[in-house]
């Protein structure tokens, strides 16, 4: 059996949160508000820098309408798209 470290588990949660949030087209701020957590906390969780209570894990899962187990699945971090989306030229 493979040993799982806390850092690895936090990265799985981060990757799954980002993927699910992006699939739903919501911002970190919207997810944080829906889960009842601070935006800075959400940002730190989504990059794998902060651990969380089971309560927070459940609130995030509920906000995304998934079971908490979905957030714990093995996953790779999706590509990060930095900055704001480009504005479309007028008339397109």
MOHUDA-V364691 format. One record per run of one state. SS is the DSSP state (@ for helix, = for strand, . for the rest). FROM is the first residue (numbers start at 1). TO is the last residue. Records with the same first field share a line. If there is no record, write none. Layout:
SS=FROM-TO / FROM-TO
This chain:
.=1-5 / 25-27 / 36-38 / 47-53 / 65-67 / 72-92
@=6-24 / 28-35 / 39-46 / 54-64 / 68-71
